């Protein structure tokens, strides 16, 4: 039980620190790299879920692989889109940092 609680606390801390770094005034490429650290595992997990559901439904290996790849891309894209407002909060429309 203690391990589960500790994992939850650490997970929330990582999420909050990541959100603060993405919303900070770091250079845009660095904030994009931080966002990818969140989006890539989400895409892998999403691809795994789609693959499992396809196998559970009895789909063949080719269809399963294609659907898993498409699902992974869609879910990673959704994760990046959820982080995009925080990434652009400190930059102007041309990507340059706002000062003031």
N, C-alpha and C positions, 0 to 999 in steps of 0.2 A: 504493500500500500504506500509505503514511504517513497519507493522508487517511482511509482506512478505520479504522486504529487510533485516530486522533484522534477520529473520530466515535464510536467505541465508548467511549472514555474519557469524552468529554463526555456521552454518553447515560447512562452509569452514574452519573456525577456528578450529573446532573439528577435521575435517579431517586432517588438517596440523599438529596439535599437536599430534594426534594419529600416523601419519606417522613418525614424528620425534622420538616419544617414541619407536616405533617398530624398527627404524633404529639405536637407541642408543645402548650403551654398557650395557644395563640392562641384568640381567640373562635371558636365553632363555625361561624358563617357564613363567616368567613375561611378556615377549614380546609375547609369545603365547596366554596368557590370554588377553592381549590388542587386539591382532588380533581377538580373539573370540568375543570381544565386537563389532567388526565391522561385523564379518561373521554371527553371530546368527540373528541379525535383517534382514540382507540381505536374509538369508534362510527363515525366516518367511514371508517376503514380497514376495519372489519367490514362496513359497508354496501357498500363498494367490492368486497370479496372476494365477498360474496353476489351482487352484481350481475354480476360477471364469471362466476361459476359458473353462474348462471341463463342468461346469454347463451351460454355454452359448451354448455349443455344444450339450447339451442334454444327457450327460453321467449320468449313475446311481451313487448313493452315494458311492458304493464300489470302482468303477473305479476312481471316483473323488478323494476319499481319498488316494488311492494308488498312483495315478499320482501326487497329491499334495505333498505327502511325498517324493517321488522320486525327484520331482522338487526342493523341499526345500533343500534336501541333495546335489543335483548337484549345485545349486546356492550358497549355503554356502561353498561348496568345491571350487568353482570358486573364491569366495571372498578370501578364505584363500590362494589359489594359487597366486592370484594377490599381496598378502602381503608377500608371502614367500621370494622373492628376497630381500626385505628390512630387513626381519628377519635374513637372513643368511649373510648379508653384513658385519657384524662385528664379525662373528665367523668363525672358521676354519672348515674343513670338518668333524671333530669329534664333533663339537658343542661347543668346548671350545672357550672363548673369545680371539680375537687377541690383542696383545699388541704391542705398538710401534708407 
